[in-house]
Amino acid sequence: MTELHRPILVFDSGIGGLTVLRELRVLMPERNFVYVADDAGFPYGGWGEPELKARLLDLFKGILKNTDRKYR
């Protein structure tokens, strides 16, 4: 698979991700994107570092597991 066929992951921790995704689509219309928003974890400021790391690792493990099968 070529790099152009692999999606670009856009991770939104709660503020501004859709705006960034919109601009990326304008700048790179030939690319595919996977948009992930962690609204349930927002805001991150109140999280302890170990808990936030664990949350993000679990979240990304699930994302990679699901997208890896599709884009091999």
MOPAC internal coordinates of N, CA, C and O (Angstrom, degrees):
PM7 1SCF
backbone

  N    0.0000 0     0.00 0     0.00 0    0    0    0
  C    1.4434 1     0.00 0     0.00 0    1    0    0
  C    1.5307 1   108.77 1     0.00 0    2    1    0
  O    1.2310 1   120.61 1   -44.73 1    3    2    1
  N    1.3075 1   116.43 1   135.27 1    3    2    1
  C    1.4600 1   120.26 1   179.18 1    5    3    2
  C    1.5228 1   110.05 1   -79.57 1    6    5    3
  O    1.2310 1   121.37 1   -18.40 1    7    6    5
  N    1.3143 1   114.99 1   161.60 1    7    6    5
  C    1.4586 1   119.68 1   179.42 1    9    7    6
  C    1.5247 1   112.13 1   -60.56 1   10    9    7
  O    1.2310 1   119.73 1   147.55 1   11   10    9
  N    1.3198 1   118.12 1   -32.45 1   11   10    9
  C    1.4660 1   120.26 1  -179.76 1   13   11   10
  C    1.5172 1   112.31 1   -66.01 1   14   13   11
  O    1.2310 1   120.26 1   157.66 1   15   14   13
  N    1.3319 1   117.11 1   -22.34 1   15   14   13
  C    1.4537 1   119.57 1   179.80 1   17   15   14
  C    1.5230 1   112.67 1   -88.42 1   18   17   15
  O    1.2310 1   120.24 1   162.42 1   19   18   17
  N    1.3203 1   117.15 1   -17.58 1   19   18   17
  C    1.4581 1   120.31 1   178.13 1   21   19   18
  C    1.5261 1   108.94 1   -78.46 1   22   21   19
  O    1.2310 1   120.66 1   -43.93 1   23   22   21
  N    1.3202 1   116.35 1   136.07 1   23   22   21
  C    1.4698 1   118.42 1  -178.59 1   25   23   22
  C    1.5288 1   111.60 1   -75.82 1   26   25   23
  O    1.2310 1   121.70 1   -22.14 1   27   26   25
  N    1.3021 1   114.35 1   157.86 1   27   26   25
  C    1.4588 1   122.41 1   173.77 1   29   27   26
  C    1.5198 1   106.69 1  -101.75 1   30   29   27
  O    1.2310 1   120.74 1   -52.31 1   31   30   29
  N    1.3182 1   116.18 1   127.69 1   31   30   29
  C    1.4505 1   120.75 1   179.08 1   33   31   30
  C    1.5150 1   109.88 1   -85.10 1   34   33   31
  O    1.2310 1   120.79 1   -51.20 1   35   34   33
  N    1.3249 1   116.10 1   128.80 1   35   34   33
  C    1.4590 1   122.04 1   174.53 1   37   35   34
  C    1.5226 1   105.98 1  -114.74 1   38   37   35
  O    1.2310 1   120.72 1   -65.37 1   39   38   37
  N    1.3150 1   116.22 1   114.63 1   39   38   37
  C    1.4616 1   121.76 1  -178.63 1   41   39   38
  C    1.5132 1   109.63 1  -103.00 1   42   41   39
  O    1.2310 1   121.17 1   -53.23 1   43   42   41
  N    1.3201 1   115.36 1   126.77 1   43   42   41
  C    1.4593 1   121.74 1  -178.97 1   45   43   42
  C    1.5235 1   108.15 1  -113.83 1   46   45   43
  O    1.2310 1   120.98 1   -65.43 1   47   46   45
  N    1.3184 1   115.73 1   114.57 1   47   46   45
  C    1.4593 1   120.23 1   179.16 1   49   47   46
  C    1.5140 1   112.03 1   -84.59 1   50   49   47
  O    1.2310 1   120.29 1  -178.92 1   51   50   49
  N    1.3015 1   117.06 1     1.08 1   51   50   49
  C    1.4593 1   119.00 1   175.17 1   53   51   50
  C    1.5091 1   116.49 1   139.02 1   54   53   51
  O    1.2310 1   119.65 1   159.95 1   55   54   53
  N    1.3194 1   118.27 1   -20.05 1   55   54   53
  C    1.4697 1   119.37 1  -177.57 1   57   55   54
  C    1.5233 1   109.97 1  -136.27 1   58   57   55
  O    1.2310 1   120.04 1   -60.18 1   59   58   57
  N    1.3226 1   117.52 1   119.82 1   59   58   57
  C    1.4531 1   121.68 1   168.24 1   61   59   58
  C    1.5062 1   118.38 1    89.21 1   62   61   59
  O    1.2310 1   119.58 1   176.56 1   63   62   61
  N    1.2946 1   118.41 1    -3.44 1   63   62   61
  C    1.4586 1   120.24 1  -175.53 1   65   63   62
  C    1.5119 1   114.67 1   -64.49 1   66   65   63
  O    1.2310 1   119.98 1   142.00 1   67   66   65
  N    1.3178 1   117.64 1   -38.00 1   67   66   65
  C    1.4679 1   119.82 1  -179.97 1   69   67   66
  C    1.5233 1   111.21 1   -67.10 1   70   69   67
  O    1.2310 1   120.31 1   145.54 1   71   70   69
  N    1.3203 1   117.01 1   -34.46 1   71   70   69
  C    1.4653 1   120.72 1   176.88 1   73   71   70
  C    1.5267 1   110.00 1   -65.39 1   74   73   71
  O    1.2310 1   120.75 1   137.08 1   75   74   73
  N    1.3148 1   116.16 1   -42.92 1   75   74   73
  C    1.4697 1   120.60 1   178.14 1   77   75   74
  C    1.5254 1   109.64 1   -64.17 1   78   77   75
  O    1.2310 1   119.88 1   135.10 1   79   78   77
  N    1.3249 1   117.84 1   -44.90 1   79   78   77
  C    1.4608 1   121.48 1   179.14 1   81   79   78
  C    1.5275 1   111.02 1   -59.87 1   82   81   79
  O    1.2310 1   119.97 1   137.03 1   83   82   81
  N    1.3050 1   117.66 1   -42.97 1   83   82   81
  C    1.4653 1   121.27 1   179.13 1   85   83   82
  C    1.5290 1   111.17 1   -59.38 1   86   85   83
  O    1.2310 1   120.27 1   135.78 1   87   86   85
  N    1.3288 1   117.09 1   -44.22 1   87   86   85
  C    1.4680 1   120.73 1   179.64 1   89   87   86
  C    1.5269 1   111.61 1   -68.10 1   90   89   87
  O    1.2310 1   120.38 1   141.76 1   91   90   89
  N    1.3293 1   116.88 1   -38.24 1   91   90   89
  C    1.4640 1   119.78 1   177.41 1   93   91   90
  C    1.5242 1   111.19 1   -61.79 1   94   93   91
  O    1.2310 1   120.72 1   140.11 1   95   94   93
  N    1.3156 1   116.24 1   -39.89 1   95   94   93
  C    1.4740 1   119.84 1   179.06 1   97   95   94
  C    1.5271 1   111.44 1   -65.55 1   98   97   95
  O    1.2310 1   120.75 1   146.85 1   99   98   97
  N    1.3141 1   116.18 1   -33.15 1   99   98   97
  C    1.4740 1   119.91 1   176.86 1  101   99   98
  C    1.5282 1   109.66 1   -70.16 1  102  101   99
  O    1.2310 1   120.74 1   135.39 1  103  102  101
  N    1.3250 1   116.19 1   -44.61 1  103  102  101
  C    1.4622 1   120.81 1  -176.52 1  105  103  102
  C    1.5237 1   113.62 1   -75.27 1  106  105  103
  O    1.2310 1   120.33 1   151.67 1  107  106  105
  N    1.3351 1   116.97 1   -28.33 1  107  106  105
  C    1.4664 1   121.20 1  -176.88 1  109  107  106
  C    1.5283 1   110.59 1  -134.63 1  110  109  107
  O    1.2310 1   120.41 1  -113.97 1  111  110  109
  N    1.3274 1   116.82 1    66.03 1  111  110  109
  C    1.4759 1   119.24 1  -175.40 1  113  111  110
  C    1.5253 1   113.78 1   -64.26 1  114  113  111
  O    1.2310 1   119.86 1   161.03 1  115  114  113
  N    1.3236 1   117.87 1   -18.97 1  115  114  113
  C    1.4675 1   121.00 1  -178.52 1  117  115  114
  C    1.5278 1   112.06 1   -82.38 1  118  117  115
  O    1.2310 1   120.17 1   169.30 1  119  118  117
  N    1.3263 1   117.28 1   -10.70 1  119  118  117
  C    1.4594 1   121.40 1  -176.39 1  121  119  118
  C    1.5259 1   111.69 1   -93.43 1  122  121  119
  O    1.2310 1   121.26 1   -24.87 1  123  122  121
  N    1.3190 1   115.19 1   155.13 1  123  122  121
  C    1.4590 1   122.36 1   173.77 1  125  123  122
  C    1.5227 1   108.09 1  -102.42 1  126  125  123
  O    1.2310 1   120.98 1   -31.34 1  127  126  125
  N    1.3289 1   115.73 1   148.66 1  127  126  125
  C    1.4507 1   121.20 1  -177.58 1  129  127  126
  C    1.5175 1   110.17 1  -128.38 1  130  129  127
  O    1.2310 1   121.50 1   -34.58 1  131  130  129
  N    1.3167 1   114.74 1   145.42 1  131  130  129
  C    1.4553 1   121.73 1   169.59 1  133  131  130
  C    1.5232 1   104.96 1  -112.90 1  134  133  131
  O    1.2310 1   120.89 1   -61.42 1  135  134  133
  N    1.3245 1   115.90 1   118.58 1  135  134  133
  C    1.4655 1   121.43 1  -178.10 1  137  135  134
  C    1.5229 1   108.25 1  -103.30 1  138  137  135
  O    1.2310 1   121.22 1   -53.40 1  139  138  137
  N    1.3246 1   115.27 1   126.60 1  139  138  137
  C    1.4642 1   121.15 1   179.13 1  141  139  138
  C    1.5184 1   107.90 1  -126.55 1  142  141  139
  O    1.2310 1   121.04 1   -55.45 1  143  142  141
  N    1.3307 1   115.61 1   124.55 1  143  142  141
  C    1.4613 1   120.90 1   177.01 1  145  143  142
  C    1.5199 1   108.88 1  -116.00 1  146  145  143
  O    1.2310 1   120.74 1   -49.36 1  147  146  145
  N    1.2989 1   116.19 1   130.64 1  147  146  145
  C    1.4600 1   120.79 1   177.79 1  149  147  146
  C    1.5237 1   109.24 1  -102.98 1  150  149  147
  O    1.2310 1   121.04 1  -117.28 1  151  150  149
  N    1.3153 1   115.61 1    62.72 1  151  150  149
  C    1.4656 1   120.16 1   179.26 1  153  151  150
  C    1.5245 1   112.09 1   -62.16 1  154  153  151
  O    1.2310 1   120.37 1   146.69 1  155  154  153
  N    1.3287 1   116.89 1   -33.31 1  155  154  153
  C    1.4659 1   120.66 1  -177.53 1  157  155  154
  C    1.5252 1   111.35 1   -67.21 1  158  157  155
  O    1.2310 1   119.82 1   152.94 1  159  158  157
  N    1.3266 1   117.94 1   -27.06 1  159  158  157
  C    1.4598 1   120.95 1  -179.19 1  161  159  158
  C    1.5204 1   114.18 1   -93.03 1  162  161  159
  O    1.2310 1   120.38 1   171.31 1  163  162  161
  N    1.3155 1   116.88 1    -8.69 1  163  162  161
  C    1.4603 1   122.25 1  -176.99 1  165  163  162
  C    1.5215 1   110.01 1   -72.38 1  166  165  163
  O    1.2310 1   118.96 1   -40.08 1  167  166  165
  N    1.3075 1   119.59 1   139.92 1  167  166  165
  C    1.4643 1   129.43 1    -4.29 1  169  167  166
  C    1.5262 1   110.98 1   -85.97 1  170  169  167
  O    1.2310 1   120.79 1   -28.86 1  171  170  169
  N    1.3108 1   116.10 1   151.14 1  171  170  169
  C    1.4603 1   120.98 1  -177.70 1  173  171  170
  C    1.5318 1   112.53 1   -79.19 1  174  173  171
  O    1.2310 1   119.57 1   164.52 1  175  174  173
  N    1.3051 1   118.42 1   -15.48 1  175  174  173
  C    1.4645 1   121.60 1  -175.88 1  177  175  174
  C    1.5157 1   114.40 1   -59.50 1  178  177  175
  O    1.2310 1   119.95 1   151.34 1  179  178  177
  N    1.3137 1   117.70 1   -28.66 1  179  178  177
  C    1.4562 1   120.69 1  -178.73 1  181  179  178
  C    1.5179 1   114.16 1   -87.97 1  182  181  179
  O    1.2310 1   119.94 1   174.84 1  183  182  181
  N    1.3099 1   117.73 1    -5.16 1  183  182  181
  C    1.4628 1   121.70 1  -178.35 1  185  183  182
  C    1.5267 1   109.87 1   -83.10 1  186  185  183
  O    1.2310 1   121.15 1   -36.37 1  187  186  185
  N    1.3375 1   115.40 1   143.63 1  187  186  185
  C    1.4550 1   119.70 1   169.30 1  189  187  186
  C    1.5177 1   108.43 1   -75.84 1  190  189  187
  O    1.2310 1   120.46 1   -26.69 1  191  190  189
  N    1.3198 1   116.73 1   153.31 1  191  190  189
  C    1.4631 1   119.62 1  -176.90 1  193  191  190
  C    1.5324 1   113.14 1   -58.61 1  194  193  191
  O    1.2310 1   118.87 1   133.68 1  195  194  193
  N    1.3337 1   119.76 1   -46.32 1  195  194  193
  C    1.4760 1   118.80 1  -179.78 1  197  195  194
  C    1.5391 1   112.75 1   -61.87 1  198  197  195
  O    1.2310 1   120.43 1   140.33 1  199  198  197
  N    1.3250 1   116.79 1   -39.67 1  199  198  197
  C    1.4706 1   120.50 1   179.96 1  201  199  198
  C    1.5260 1   111.78 1   -68.03 1  202  201  199
  O    1.2310 1   120.88 1   139.90 1  203  202  201
  N    1.3271 1   115.93 1   -40.10 1  203  202  201
  C    1.4636 1   119.67 1   179.22 1  205  203  202
  C    1.5336 1   110.84 1   -67.91 1  206  205  203
  O    1.2310 1   120.25 1   137.59 1  207  206  205
  N    1.3184 1   117.13 1   -42.41 1  207  206  205
  C    1.4680 1   120.08 1   177.00 1  209  207  206
  C    1.5262 1   110.70 1   -58.78 1  210  209  207
  O    1.2310 1   120.80 1   134.61 1  211  210  209
  N    1.3424 1   116.08 1   -45.39 1  211  210  209
  C    1.4649 1   120.34 1  -179.90 1  213  211  210
  C    1.5244 1   110.71 1   -62.71 1  214  213  211
  O    1.2310 1   120.26 1   137.68 1  215  214  213
  N    1.3290 1   117.11 1   -42.32 1  215  214  213
  C    1.4673 1   120.75 1   178.99 1  217  215  214
  C    1.5298 1   111.46 1   -61.22 1  218  217  215
  O    1.2310 1   120.78 1   132.14 1  219  218  217
  N    1.3267 1   116.11 1   -47.86 1  219  218  217
  C    1.4638 1   120.02 1  -177.39 1  221  219  218
  C    1.5280 1   111.66 1   -67.83 1  222  221  219
  O    1.2310 1   120.18 1   140.90 1  223  222  221
  N    1.3162 1   117.27 1   -39.10 1  223  222  221
  C    1.4684 1   119.58 1   177.42 1  225  223  222
  C    1.5210 1   111.18 1   -62.72 1  226  225  223
  O    1.2310 1   120.11 1   136.70 1  227  226  225
  N    1.3265 1   117.39 1   -43.30 1  227  226  225
  C    1.4638 1   120.40 1   177.31 1  229  227  226
  C    1.5261 1   111.15 1   -63.55 1  230  229  227
  O    1.2310 1   120.74 1   137.22 1  231  230  229
  N    1.3147 1   116.20 1   -42.78 1  231  230  229
  C    1.4641 1   120.99 1  -179.99 1  233  231  230
  C    1.5301 1   110.91 1   -61.48 1  234  233  231
  O    1.2310 1   120.85 1   132.49 1  235  234  233
  N    1.3264 1   115.97 1   -47.51 1  235  234  233
  C    1.4651 1   119.14 1  -177.59 1  237  235  234
  C    1.5238 1   112.66 1   -72.61 1  238  237  235
  O    1.2310 1   119.73 1   149.11 1  239  238  237
  N    1.3130 1   118.13 1   -30.89 1  239  238  237
  C    1.4669 1   119.88 1   174.44 1  241  239  238
  C    1.5273 1   109.90 1   -60.22 1  242  241  239
  O    1.2310 1   120.43 1   136.01 1  243  242  241
  N    1.3193 1   116.79 1   -43.99 1  243  242  241
  C    1.4612 1   120.53 1   177.96 1  245  243  242
  C    1.5148 1   112.52 1   -64.44 1  246  245  243
  O    1.2310 1   120.86 1   138.54 1  247  246  245
  N    1.3206 1   115.95 1   -41.46 1  247  246  245
  C    1.4694 1   120.32 1   179.07 1  249  247  246
  C    1.5257 1   110.02 1   -63.16 1  250  249  247
  O    1.2310 1   120.51 1   131.82 1  251  250  249
  N    1.3311 1   116.64 1   -48.18 1  251  250  249
  C    1.4604 1   120.23 1  -178.37 1  253  251  250
  C    1.5233 1   111.49 1   -64.56 1  254  253  251
  O    1.2310 1   120.17 1   141.70 1  255  254  253
  N    1.2938 1   117.28 1   -38.30 1  255  254  253
  C    1.4624 1   121.02 1   178.44 1  257  255  254
  C    1.5272 1   110.83 1   -60.94 1  258  257  255
  O    1.2310 1   120.57 1   137.38 1  259  258  257
  N    1.3218 1   116.51 1   -42.62 1  259  258  257
  C    1.4633 1   120.67 1  -177.57 1  261  259  258
  C    1.5243 1   113.04 1   -78.22 1  262  261  259
  O    1.2310 1   119.59 1   143.06 1  263  262  261
  N    1.3276 1   118.39 1   -36.94 1  263  262  261
  C    1.4563 1   119.75 1  -177.32 1  265  263  262
  C    1.5251 1   112.20 1   -84.39 1  266  265  263
  O    1.2310 1   119.90 1   153.03 1  267  266  265
  N    1.3190 1   117.79 1   -26.97 1  267  266  265
  C    1.4526 1   120.67 1  -178.49 1  269  267  266
  C    1.5219 1   111.04 1   -62.77 1  270  269  267
  O    1.2310 1   120.33 1   139.19 1  271  270  269
  N    1.3046 1   116.97 1   -40.81 1  271  270  269
  C    1.4780 1   120.34 1   179.01 1  273  271  270
  C    1.5256 1   111.18 1   -61.95 1  274  273  271
  O    1.2310 1   121.06 1   141.21 1  275  274  273
  N    1.3066 1   115.59 1   -38.79 1  275  274  273
  C    1.4643 1   120.23 1  -174.89 1  277  275  274
  C    1.5236 1   112.42 1   -75.19 1  278  277  275
  O    1.2310 1   119.44 1   148.39 1  279  278  277
  N    1.3318 1   118.68 1   -31.61 1  279  278  277
  C    1.4582 1   120.83 1  -170.53 1  281  279  278
  C    1.5233 1   113.66 1  -112.81 1  282  281  279
  O    1.2310 1   119.39 1  -157.36 1  283  282  281
  N    1.3010 1   118.78 1    22.64 1  283  282  281
  C    1.4699 1   120.47 1   176.32 1  285  283  282
  C    1.4912 1   110.67 1   -72.35 1  286  285  283
  O    1.2310 1   120.10 1   180.00 1  287  286  285

